[in-house]
């Protein structure tokens, strides 16, 4: 039995571990200079996420030195004079915002001081003003020239989305996870007018209307709101869970429909064109360009072919000449790309090719215990089955498993271990009812979905022995399944999962706790439910060999969630391993850490899933 605490000192790793290409996250968070001729983005090519600037069409790159802490996002100001950089000290969920010139000079902090966190940063078009939110309680505008900070709203669970060009109105978002609504606030009178339910909204360039991604219905819809007039620019058609409606078959569908869900959008600074990102076919991406000047029926122009199965990070240059985005796929790390305004001339700025032997997953559809349709991505080894199989559970829970870059999945499949990554109830991408189907006491259904996945894997002849692992909420679901079905799995791995809802609420960041009540329950009003749903309540039933992985600086799911599990396993002499990463938070941001995690995970799974090999 291995019950020791393994603290990983990355300075002592062998040199080769610092350059394992399979663990390169790649390049992401693309943002263009105002004329579209240069791109800034985040890359971990140097070992940790940092800001890089590169001329579009050139391989010449240089790093913008923001210090030693990892960078999570960057945005180029519409005037071109500043880069706003979101930095995660210690790799933790808390963020700081720093400004720096594109040539690397005049670095200074503007938000996220002390224990505060700053998120949702957005340059206001045509102005040297940066909008952001601190602690989900304070909406702030920072003047990059004068360094003046203006608090324009405060309150519980508030986030600033945009400010109109005249500075008279602001778009604010209120509410916890899964129950957020957008309002228009008059900054002079303080009065507020509802816009819609949802997460994303911006003003038109002149401020005369609002573009909002509405979540009032079952599927998100892009709206244009002008006074009391509301126009639907898209209509997300219901599809089967495999998302079989595609851009080529939308002639009979409502205006602007590609099937699946509208995920996000970006509008050019002249207000004439919208780029719309769609989530289709169970998690793949489609991008469409929509002419906002055109009256009547609008037919989206589909950007095809895309350079990867999954796209994110849509961002226009200020002059509207170019659209930047991130693309990834199986065996293909995140890369940053650009295309012309009409969707033509798609070209890579910084991207690695897909591995030639990458295993492309298949989308599996099956019924849960209660008849609800579930899907999942199956990575089959290149040899005949049945195979030892790992069930991977994503975080969130309102996230989605998609066919993107998964070096662990590829590594396992090439070693003869199949990976099944399901989207159990509570996942996004399948409509509002599905994402809400695990709220509060409905979470028992999500736990039962785990058993339905194993039933499917075995009845279809895919799986021999089955292991289970997951990250964040997926780590919680792993622990919940291991304590609910103690004989179902041969091995488990919990990566920064919650083990006790009461300690989670007590020690997590206040803004995280406040926003989580709608999903998990109130620690006072729902105390009995949270006690019953906490894996620590039944930890004495866990007898499966378990590896626990956590970042020492994690303040989202605090390290106490791992420590109490490890202590209970040690007291009962259950085979376990504890892998703790100093200098990391809720995510492993350094490539050396991810390389160590990958190797340790493969060794742990092979030990218990393929003991005779």
KATAGI-V438438 format. One record per pair of residues at least 12 apart in sequence whose ideal C-beta (glycine too) atoms are under 7 Angstrom apart, sorted by the first residue. I is the first residue (numbers start at 1). J is the second residue. D is the distance in whole Angstrom. If there is no record, write none. Layout:
i: {I | I}
j: {J | J}
d: {D | D}
//
This chain:
i: {1 | 1 | 2 | 3 | 3 | 5 | 5 | 6 | 6 | 6 | 6 | 7 | 7 | 8 | 8 | 8 | 8 | 10 | 10 | 10 | 13 | 13 | 17 | 17 | 17 | 18 | 18 | 18 | 20 | 22 | 22 | 23 | 23 | 23 | 23 | 23 | 24 | 24 | 24 | 24 | 25 | 25 | 25 | 26 | 26 | 26 | 26 | 26 | 27 | 27 | 27 | 27 | 27 | 27 | 27 | 27 | 28 | 28 | 28 | 28 | 28 | 28 | 29 | 29 | 29 | 29 | 29 | 30 | 30 | 30 | 30 | 30 | 30 | 31 | 31 | 31 | 31 | 31 | 32 | 32 | 32 | 32 | 32 | 33 | 33 | 33 | 34 | 34 | 34 | 34 | 34 | 34 | 35 | 35 | 36 | 36 | 36 | 36 | 36 | 37 | 37 | 38 | 38 | 38 | 38 | 39 | 39 | 39 | 39 | 39 | 39 | 40 | 40 | 40 | 40 | 40 | 41 | 41 | 41 | 42 | 42 | 42 | 42 | 43 | 44 | 46 | 47 | 47 | 47 | 48 | 48 | 48 | 49 | 49 | 49 | 49 | 50 | 50 | 50 | 51 | 51 | 51 | 51 | 51 | 51 | 51 | 52 | 53 | 54 | 54 | 56 | 56 | 64 | 64 | 64 | 64 | 65 | 66 | 66 | 66 | 66 | 66 | 69 | 69 | 69 | 70 | 70 | 70 | 71 | 71 | 71 | 72 | 72 | 72 | 73 | 75 | 75 | 77 | 77 | 77 | 78 | 78 | 78 | 78 | 78 | 79 | 81 | 82 | 82 | 82 | 83 | 83 | 84 | 84 | 84 | 84 | 84 | 85 | 85 | 86 | 88 | 88 | 90 | 90 | 90 | 91 | 91 | 91 | 91 | 91 | 91 | 91 | 92 | 92 | 92 | 92 | 92 | 93 | 93 | 93 | 93 | 93 | 94 | 94 | 94 | 95 | 95 | 95 | 95 | 96 | 96 | 96 | 96 | 97 | 97 | 97 | 97 | 97 | 97 | 98 | 99 | 110 | 111 | 111 | 111 | 111 | 112 | 116 | 116 | 117 | 117 | 118 | 118 | 119 | 119 | 120 | 120 | 120 | 120 | 122 | 124 | 125 | 125 | 125 | 126 | 126 | 128 | 128 | 128 | 129 | 129 | 129 | 130 | 130 | 131 | 131 | 131 | 132 | 133 | 133 | 135 | 136 | 136 | 136 | 136 | 136 | 136 | 137 | 137 | 137 | 137 | 138 | 138 | 139 | 139 | 139 | 139 | 139 | 139 | 139 | 139 | 140 | 141 | 152 | 152 | 153 | 153 | 153 | 156 | 157 | 157 | 157 | 157 | 157 | 158 | 158 | 159 | 159 | 160 | 161 | 161 | 161 | 161 | 162 | 162 | 162 | 164 | 164 | 165 | 165 | 166 | 168 | 168 | 168 | 169 | 169 | 169 | 169 | 170 | 170 | 171 | 171 | 171 | 171 | 172 | 173 | 176 | 176 | 176 | 176 | 177 | 177 | 177 | 177 | 177 | 178 | 178 | 178 | 178 | 178 | 178 | 179 | 180 | 180 | 180 | 181 | 181 | 182 | 182 | 182 | 182 | 182 | 183 | 184 | 195 | 195 | 195 | 196 | 196 | 196 | 196 | 197 | 197 | 197 | 198 | 198 | 198 | 198 | 199 | 200 | 200 | 200 | 202 | 204 | 205 | 205 | 205 | 208 | 209 | 209 | 209 | 210 | 211 | 211 | 212 | 213 | 213 | 213 | 215 | 218 | 218 | 218 | 219 | 219 | 219 | 219 | 220 | 220 | 220 | 221 | 221 | 221 | 221 | 222 | 222 | 222 | 222 | 233 | 233 | 233 | 234 | 234 | 234 | 234 | 235 | 235 | 235 | 235 | 236 | 236 | 236 | 236 | 237 | 237 | 237 | 237 | 239 | 239 | 241 | 241 | 241 | 241 | 241 | 242 | 242 | 242 | 242 | 242 | 243 | 243 | 243 | 243 | 243 | 245 | 246 | 246 | 246 | 247 | 247 | 255 | 255 | 256 | 256 | 256 | 258 | 258 | 258 | 258 | 258 | 259 | 260 | 260 | 260 | 261 | 261 | 261 | 262 | 262 | 263 | 263 | 263 | 264 | 264 | 265 | 266 | 266 | 266 | 268 | 268 | 269 | 269 | 269 | 270 | 271 | 272 | 272 | 273 | 273 | 273 | 273 | 273 | 273 | 274 | 274 | 275 | 275 | 275 | 275 | 275 | 276 | 276 | 276 | 277 | 277 | 279 | 282 | 282 | 283 | 283 | 283 | 283 | 283 | 284 | 284 | 284 | 285 | 285 | 285 | 285 | 286 | 287 | 287 | 287 | 288 | 288 | 288 | 288 | 289 | 289 | 289 | 301 | 303 | 303 | 306 | 307 | 307 | 307 | 307 | 308 | 308 | 308 | 308 | 309 | 309 | 309 | 310 | 310 | 310 | 310 | 310 | 311 | 311 | 311 | 312 | 313 | 313 | 320 | 321 | 322 | 322 | 322 | 322 | 323 | 323 | 323 | 324 | 324 | 325 | 328 | 328 | 329 | 329 | 329 | 329 | 330 | 330 | 330 | 330 | 330 | 330 | 330 | 331 | 331 | 331 | 331 | 332 | 332 | 333 | 333 | 334 | 335 | 335 | 335 | 335 | 336 | 336 | 336 | 337 | 337 | 358 | 359 | 359 | 359 | 359 | 361 | 361 | 361 | 361 | 362 | 363 | 363 | 364 | 364 | 366 | 368 | 368 | 369 | 369 | 370 | 372 | 374 | 374 | 374 | 374 | 374 | 375 | 376 | 376 | 376 | 376 | 376 | 376 | 377 | 377 | 377 | 378 | 378 | 378 | 379 | 379 | 379 | 379 | 380 | 380 | 381 | 381 | 381 | 381 | 383 | 385 | 385 | 385 | 386 | 386 | 386 | 386 | 387 | 387 | 387 | 387 | 387 | 387 | 388 | 388 | 388 | 388 | 388 | 389 | 389 | 389 | 389 | 389 | 389 | 389 | 389 | 390 | 390 | 390 | 390 | 390 | 390 | 391 | 391 | 391 | 391 | 391 | 392 | 392 | 392 | 392 | 393 | 393 | 393 | 393 | 394 | 394 | 394 | 395 | 395 | 395 | 395 | 396 | 396 | 396 | 397 | 397 | 397 | 397 | 397 | 398 | 398 | 398 | 399 | 399 | 400 | 400 | 400 | 400 | 401 | 401 | 401 | 407 | 408 | 408 | 411 | 411 | 412 | 412 | 415 | 415 | 417 | 417 | 418 | 418 | 420 | 420 | 422 | 424 | 424 | 424 | 425 | 425 | 425 | 425 | 425 | 426 | 426 | 439 | 439 | 440 | 440 | 440 | 441 | 443 | 446 | 447 | 447 | 447 | 447 | 450 | 450 | 451 | 451 | 454 | 454 | 465 | 465 | 466 | 466 | 467 | 467 | 467 | 467 | 467 | 467 | 467 | 468 | 468 | 468 | 468 | 469 | 469 | 469 | 470 | 470 | 471 | 471 | 472 | 472 | 472 | 472 | 474 | 475 | 475 | 475 | 475 | 476 | 476 | 478 | 478 | 478 | 479 | 479 | 479 | 479 | 479 | 480 | 482 | 482 | 482 | 483 | 483 | 483 | 483 | 483 | 486 | 486 | 486 | 486 | 489 | 490 | 490 | 491 | 491 | 491 | 491 | 491 | 491 | 492 | 492 | 493 | 493 | 493 | 493 | 494 | 494 | 494 | 495 | 496 | 496 | 496 | 496 | 496 | 496 | 497 | 497 | 498 | 498 | 499 | 499 | 499 | 499 | 499 | 499 | 500 | 500 | 500 | 500 | 501 | 501 | 501 | 501 | 501 | 502 | 502 | 503 | 503 | 504 | 504 | 505 | 507 | 507 | 508 | 508 | 508 | 508 | 509 | 509 | 512 | 536 | 539 | 539 | 540 | 542 | 543 | 545 | 545 | 545 | 546 | 546 | 546 | 547 | 547 | 547 | 547 | 548 | 548 | 548 | 548 | 548 | 549 | 549 | 550 | 550 | 551 | 551 | 551 | 551 | 551 | 552 | 552 | 552 | 552 | 553 | 553 | 553 | 554 | 554 | 555 | 556 | 557 | 562 | 566 | 577 | 579 | 581}
j: {573 | 575 | 577 | 570 | 576 | 578 | 580 | 577 | 578 | 579 | 580 | 580 | 582 | 579 | 581 | 593 | 596 | 590 | 592 | 593 | 592 | 596 | 592 | 595 | 596 | 47 | 591 | 592 | 595 | 407 | 411 | 407 | 591 | 594 | 595 | 598 | 44 | 333 | 352 | 591 | 44 | 333 | 334 | 333 | 334 | 335 | 352 | 405 | 41 | 42 | 43 | 334 | 335 | 336 | 350 | 351 | 41 | 42 | 313 | 326 | 334 | 336 | 41 | 42 | 73 | 74 | 313 | 313 | 315 | 324 | 325 | 326 | 336 | 74 | 75 | 76 | 315 | 324 | 76 | 315 | 317 | 322 | 324 | 76 | 80 | 317 | 78 | 79 | 80 | 317 | 318 | 319 | 317 | 319 | 56 | 317 | 319 | 321 | 322 | 55 | 56 | 53 | 54 | 55 | 56 | 54 | 56 | 324 | 336 | 338 | 349 | 53 | 74 | 76 | 83 | 102 | 74 | 336 | 350 | 71 | 72 | 73 | 74 | 350 | 591 | 63 | 590 | 591 | 592 | 70 | 589 | 590 | 70 | 71 | 72 | 589 | 63 | 66 | 71 | 63 | 64 | 66 | 71 | 74 | 83 | 85 | 64 | 102 | 349 | 350 | 338 | 349 | 83 | 100 | 102 | 104 | 104 | 85 | 87 | 98 | 100 | 107 | 87 | 88 | 89 | 88 | 91 | 589 | 85 | 86 | 87 | 86 | 88 | 95 | 86 | 121 | 123 | 123 | 128 | 144 | 123 | 125 | 126 | 269 | 318 | 128 | 101 | 99 | 101 | 144 | 100 | 102 | 97 | 99 | 121 | 123 | 130 | 98 | 100 | 121 | 585 | 589 | 553 | 583 | 585 | 551 | 553 | 583 | 584 | 585 | 587 | 589 | 553 | 554 | 555 | 585 | 586 | 509 | 555 | 556 | 585 | 586 | 112 | 117 | 555 | 112 | 117 | 118 | 119 | 109 | 111 | 112 | 118 | 110 | 111 | 112 | 118 | 121 | 132 | 110 | 144 | 142 | 132 | 134 | 140 | 142 | 134 | 134 | 135 | 134 | 135 | 132 | 134 | 132 | 133 | 132 | 133 | 159 | 160 | 162 | 163 | 205 | 269 | 318 | 165 | 269 | 143 | 144 | 145 | 141 | 142 | 143 | 142 | 144 | 160 | 162 | 163 | 160 | 159 | 160 | 511 | 157 | 158 | 159 | 511 | 514 | 515 | 154 | 155 | 156 | 158 | 151 | 154 | 151 | 152 | 153 | 154 | 158 | 160 | 170 | 172 | 160 | 163 | 170 | 187 | 170 | 172 | 185 | 514 | 174 | 175 | 176 | 514 | 515 | 172 | 174 | 172 | 173 | 172 | 173 | 182 | 201 | 202 | 201 | 202 | 203 | 203 | 207 | 206 | 207 | 207 | 186 | 187 | 188 | 184 | 185 | 186 | 187 | 185 | 187 | 184 | 201 | 203 | 210 | 185 | 199 | 514 | 515 | 517 | 518 | 398 | 515 | 516 | 518 | 519 | 398 | 435 | 436 | 439 | 518 | 519 | 518 | 197 | 198 | 199 | 194 | 197 | 195 | 196 | 198 | 201 | 212 | 195 | 210 | 210 | 212 | 225 | 212 | 214 | 216 | 223 | 214 | 215 | 216 | 212 | 213 | 214 | 215 | 213 | 212 | 213 | 264 | 267 | 271 | 269 | 270 | 271 | 226 | 224 | 225 | 226 | 225 | 224 | 267 | 225 | 262 | 264 | 265 | 432 | 431 | 432 | 433 | 236 | 238 | 261 | 431 | 236 | 261 | 262 | 234 | 235 | 236 | 262 | 234 | 262 | 265 | 276 | 256 | 290 | 298 | 256 | 257 | 262 | 276 | 254 | 255 | 256 | 257 | 257 | 260 | 261 | 262 | 253 | 254 | 257 | 259 | 259 | 260 | 282 | 365 | 373 | 375 | 430 | 281 | 282 | 363 | 365 | 375 | 259 | 260 | 280 | 281 | 282 | 259 | 259 | 280 | 281 | 286 | 302 | 297 | 298 | 290 | 298 | 300 | 278 | 280 | 286 | 288 | 300 | 280 | 278 | 279 | 280 | 278 | 279 | 429 | 276 | 278 | 277 | 278 | 279 | 277 | 314 | 277 | 314 | 315 | 316 | 316 | 320 | 316 | 318 | 320 | 320 | 292 | 292 | 293 | 289 | 290 | 291 | 292 | 320 | 341 | 290 | 292 | 287 | 289 | 314 | 316 | 323 | 288 | 290 | 300 | 311 | 314 | 429 | 363 | 375 | 400 | 401 | 402 | 403 | 429 | 309 | 310 | 403 | 306 | 309 | 310 | 311 | 302 | 303 | 306 | 311 | 300 | 301 | 302 | 303 | 301 | 303 | 343 | 343 | 339 | 343 | 327 | 327 | 337 | 346 | 348 | 327 | 328 | 329 | 332 | 329 | 403 | 404 | 328 | 329 | 402 | 403 | 404 | 325 | 326 | 327 | 326 | 325 | 326 | 341 | 341 | 338 | 339 | 340 | 341 | 338 | 339 | 341 | 336 | 338 | 337 | 404 | 405 | 354 | 403 | 404 | 405 | 358 | 359 | 360 | 361 | 403 | 406 | 410 | 354 | 355 | 358 | 410 | 354 | 405 | 352 | 405 | 405 | 348 | 350 | 351 | 352 | 349 | 350 | 351 | 349 | 351 | 410 | 379 | 380 | 410 | 413 | 377 | 378 | 379 | 403 | 378 | 375 | 377 | 376 | 378 | 456 | 449 | 452 | 448 | 452 | 445 | 425 | 422 | 423 | 424 | 449 | 452 | 423 | 401 | 420 | 421 | 422 | 423 | 453 | 401 | 403 | 421 | 418 | 420 | 462 | 409 | 413 | 418 | 419 | 413 | 418 | 413 | 416 | 417 | 418 | 416 | 418 | 461 | 462 | 461 | 462 | 463 | 464 | 416 | 417 | 418 | 462 | 463 | 464 | 417 | 464 | 465 | 609 | 610 | 417 | 418 | 420 | 457 | 462 | 463 | 464 | 466 | 412 | 417 | 419 | 467 | 469 | 605 | 420 | 453 | 454 | 466 | 468 | 419 | 421 | 469 | 470 | 470 | 474 | 477 | 478 | 421 | 470 | 474 | 471 | 472 | 473 | 474 | 426 | 427 | 473 | 426 | 427 | 438 | 446 | 473 | 426 | 428 | 435 | 427 | 428 | 423 | 427 | 428 | 429 | 421 | 422 | 423 | 598 | 598 | 601 | 598 | 602 | 602 | 605 | 602 | 606 | 605 | 609 | 462 | 463 | 453 | 457 | 453 | 446 | 449 | 450 | 437 | 438 | 445 | 446 | 449 | 438 | 446 | 518 | 519 | 521 | 526 | 529 | 529 | 533 | 477 | 477 | 480 | 481 | 484 | 477 | 481 | 485 | 488 | 466 | 488 | 490 | 609 | 489 | 490 | 489 | 490 | 491 | 492 | 605 | 608 | 609 | 481 | 482 | 489 | 492 | 492 | 493 | 495 | 495 | 497 | 495 | 496 | 496 | 497 | 557 | 586 | 497 | 494 | 495 | 496 | 497 | 497 | 498 | 492 | 494 | 497 | 494 | 497 | 499 | 535 | 565 | 535 | 542 | 544 | 546 | 535 | 538 | 539 | 541 | 542 | 541 | 542 | 543 | 544 | 544 | 608 | 609 | 544 | 545 | 604 | 605 | 608 | 609 | 544 | 546 | 547 | 549 | 601 | 604 | 546 | 548 | 565 | 549 | 549 | 550 | 551 | 554 | 557 | 586 | 557 | 561 | 557 | 561 | 534 | 535 | 536 | 561 | 564 | 565 | 534 | 536 | 561 | 564 | 520 | 523 | 530 | 533 | 534 | 523 | 530 | 560 | 561 | 557 | 561 | 523 | 558 | 560 | 555 | 556 | 557 | 558 | 555 | 556 | 556 | 564 | 565 | 568 | 572 | 574 | 574 | 575 | 576 | 608 | 569 | 574 | 576 | 576 | 577 | 579 | 604 | 562 | 565 | 566 | 576 | 578 | 579 | 597 | 562 | 580 | 581 | 584 | 585 | 586 | 588 | 580 | 581 | 582 | 584 | 583 | 584 | 585 | 585 | 586 | 585 | 586 | 586 | 578 | 578 | 604 | 600 | 593}
d: {7 | 5 | 5 | 5 | 6 | 5 | 6 | 7 | 6 | 5 | 7 | 5 | 6 | 7 | 5 | 7 | 5 | 6 | 4 | 6 | 6 | 7 | 6 | 5 | 7 | 6 | 7 | 5 | 4 | 4 | 6 | 6 | 6 | 4 | 5 | 6 | 7 | 5 | 7 | 7 | 5 | 6 | 6 | 3 | 4 | 6 | 6 | 7 | 5 | 7 | 4 | 6 | 6 | 5 | 4 | 7 | 7 | 5 | 6 | 5 | 5 | 7 | 6 | 4 | 5 | 5 | 6 | 6 | 6 | 4 | 7 | 6 | 4 | 6 | 5 | 4 | 5 | 7 | 6 | 6 | 4 | 6 | 5 | 6 | 6 | 7 | 6 | 7 | 5 | 6 | 4 | 6 | 7 | 6 | 7 | 4 | 6 | 4 | 4 | 7 | 6 | 6 | 7 | 5 | 6 | 6 | 6 | 6 | 6 | 7 | 5 | 5 | 5 | 5 | 6 | 7 | 7 | 5 | 7 | 5 | 7 | 7 | 6 | 7 | 6 | 7 | 6 | 5 | 6 | 5 | 6 | 5 | 4 | 5 | 7 | 6 | 6 | 7 | 6 | 7 | 4 | 6 | 5 | 5 | 7 | 6 | 7 | 6 | 6 | 6 | 6 | 6 | 7 | 6 | 7 | 5 | 6 | 5 | 6 | 6 | 6 | 6 | 5 | 7 | 5 | 5 | 6 | 4 | 5 | 7 | 5 | 5 | 5 | 7 | 4 | 6 | 6 | 5 | 6 | 7 | 6 | 5 | 5 | 7 | 4 | 6 | 7 | 5 | 7 | 5 | 5 | 6 | 6 | 6 | 5 | 7 | 5 | 5 | 6 | 6 | 6 | 7 | 4 | 7 | 6 | 6 | 6 | 6 | 4 | 4 | 7 | 5 | 4 | 7 | 5 | 4 | 7 | 6 | 6 | 4 | 6 | 5 | 7 | 4 | 6 | 5 | 5 | 5 | 6 | 6 | 7 | 4 | 6 | 5 | 4 | 6 | 5 | 6 | 6 | 7 | 6 | 5 | 5 | 6 | 6 | 6 | 7 | 5 | 6 | 7 | 6 | 5 | 5 | 7 | 5 | 6 | 5 | 5 | 7 | 7 | 6 | 6 | 5 | 7 | 7 | 7 | 6 | 4 | 5 | 5 | 7 | 6 | 5 | 6 | 5 | 7 | 6 | 7 | 4 | 5 | 5 | 5 | 6 | 6 | 4 | 7 | 7 | 6 | 7 | 6 | 6 | 6 | 5 | 7 | 5 | 4 | 7 | 6 | 4 | 7 | 6 | 7 | 6 | 6 | 6 | 7 | 6 | 6 | 7 | 6 | 6 | 6 | 6 | 6 | 6 | 6 | 7 | 4 | 6 | 6 | 7 | 5 | 7 | 7 | 5 | 5 | 5 | 4 | 7 | 5 | 6 | 7 | 6 | 6 | 6 | 7 | 6 | 6 | 5 | 6 | 6 | 5 | 7 | 7 | 5 | 7 | 7 | 5 | 6 | 4 | 7 | 5 | 6 | 6 | 5 | 6 | 7 | 6 | 7 | 5 | 6 | 5 | 7 | 7 | 6 | 7 | 5 | 4 | 6 | 6 | 5 | 6 | 6 | 7 | 6 | 6 | 6 | 5 | 4 | 6 | 6 | 7 | 5 | 5 | 6 | 5 | 5 | 4 | 7 | 7 | 4 | 6 | 6 | 5 | 6 | 6 | 4 | 6 | 6 | 6 | 4 | 4 | 6 | 6 | 6 | 6 | 7 | 6 | 7 | 5 | 5 | 6 | 4 | 7 | 6 | 6 | 6 | 6 | 5 | 6 | 6 | 6 | 7 | 4 | 6 | 6 | 6 | 6 | 6 | 7 | 4 | 7 | 5 | 6 | 4 | 6 | 6 | 5 | 7 | 7 | 5 | 5 | 5 | 6 | 5 | 5 | 5 | 6 | 6 | 6 | 5 | 5 | 6 | 6 | 5 | 6 | 5 | 7 | 6 | 5 | 4 | 4 | 5 | 3 | 6 | 6 | 7 | 6 | 4 | 5 | 6 | 6 | 5 | 6 | 5 | 6 | 5 | 6 | 7 | 5 | 5 | 5 | 4 | 7 | 5 | 6 | 6 | 6 | 5 | 6 | 5 | 5 | 6 | 7 | 4 | 6 | 6 | 5 | 4 | 7 | 5 | 6 | 5 | 6 | 6 | 5 | 6 | 7 | 6 | 6 | 7 | 7 | 4 | 6 | 6 | 6 | 5 | 7 | 5 | 5 | 6 | 7 | 6 | 6 | 5 | 5 | 5 | 6 | 7 | 4 | 6 | 6 | 5 | 7 | 6 | 6 | 7 | 5 | 4 | 6 | 4 | 7 | 6 | 3 | 6 | 5 | 7 | 5 | 7 | 5 | 6 | 7 | 4 | 6 | 5 | 6 | 6 | 7 | 3 | 5 | 4 | 6 | 4 | 5 | 7 | 5 | 7 | 5 | 6 | 4 | 5 | 7 | 5 | 5 | 6 | 4 | 6 | 6 | 5 | 7 | 6 | 7 | 7 | 5 | 7 | 6 | 5 | 6 | 5 | 4 | 6 | 7 | 6 | 7 | 5 | 6 | 5 | 6 | 6 | 7 | 7 | 5 | 4 | 2 | 5 | 4 | 6 | 5 | 5 | 6 | 6 | 6 | 3 | 6 | 5 | 5 | 7 | 6 | 7 | 6 | 5 | 7 | 6 | 5 | 4 | 6 | 5 | 5 | 5 | 6 | 6 | 5 | 5 | 4 | 5 | 5 | 5 | 5 | 7 | 6 | 6 | 7 | 6 | 6 | 7 | 5 | 7 | 5 | 6 | 3 | 6 | 7 | 6 | 6 | 5 | 7 | 5 | 7 | 5 | 4 | 6 | 4 | 7 | 6 | 5 | 5 | 7 | 6 | 6 | 7 | 6 | 6 | 6 | 6 | 6 | 5 | 6 | 6 | 4 | 7 | 7 | 6 | 5 | 5 | 5 | 4 | 5 | 7 | 4 | 6 | 6 | 6 | 4 | 7 | 5 | 6 | 6 | 5 | 5 | 6 | 6 | 5 | 6 | 7 | 6 | 5 | 6 | 4 | 6 | 6 | 3 | 3 | 5 | 6 | 7 | 7 | 5 | 5 | 3 | 5 | 5 | 7 | 7 | 5 | 4 | 7 | 6 | 7 | 5 | 6 | 5 | 5 | 7 | 6 | 6 | 5 | 5 | 4 | 4 | 7 | 5 | 6 | 6 | 6 | 6 | 6 | 7 | 7 | 7 | 7 | 6 | 6 | 6 | 7 | 6 | 6 | 5 | 5 | 4 | 7 | 4 | 5 | 6 | 5 | 6 | 3 | 5 | 7 | 6 | 5 | 7 | 7 | 6 | 6 | 7 | 7 | 5 | 6 | 6 | 6 | 4 | 6 | 7 | 5 | 6 | 4 | 5 | 6 | 6 | 6 | 6 | 4 | 6 | 6 | 7 | 5 | 6 | 7 | 5 | 5 | 6 | 4 | 7 | 7 | 7 | 4 | 6 | 6 | 6 | 6 | 7 | 7 | 4 | 5 | 6 | 2 | 4 | 4 | 6 | 5 | 6 | 6 | 6 | 6 | 4 | 7 | 5 | 5 | 5 | 7 | 5 | 4 | 6 | 5 | 5 | 5 | 6 | 6 | 7 | 5 | 5 | 6 | 6 | 5 | 7 | 6 | 4 | 6 | 5 | 5 | 5 | 7 | 6 | 6 | 6 | 5 | 7 | 4 | 7 | 5 | 6 | 6 | 5 | 6 | 7 | 7 | 6 | 5 | 7 | 5 | 5 | 5 | 6 | 5 | 5 | 4 | 7 | 6 | 6 | 7 | 4 | 7 | 5 | 6 | 7 | 5 | 7 | 7 | 6 | 4 | 4 | 6 | 7 | 6 | 7 | 6 | 5 | 7 | 6 | 6 | 7 | 5 | 7 | 7 | 6 | 4 | 7 | 5 | 6 | 7 | 5 | 7 | 4 | 7 | 5 | 5 | 6 | 6 | 7 | 5 | 5 | 6 | 4 | 6 | 5 | 4 | 5 | 6 | 7 | 6 | 6 | 5 | 7 | 7 | 6 | 5 | 5 | 5 | 7 | 4 | 6 | 7 | 5 | 6 | 6 | 5}
//
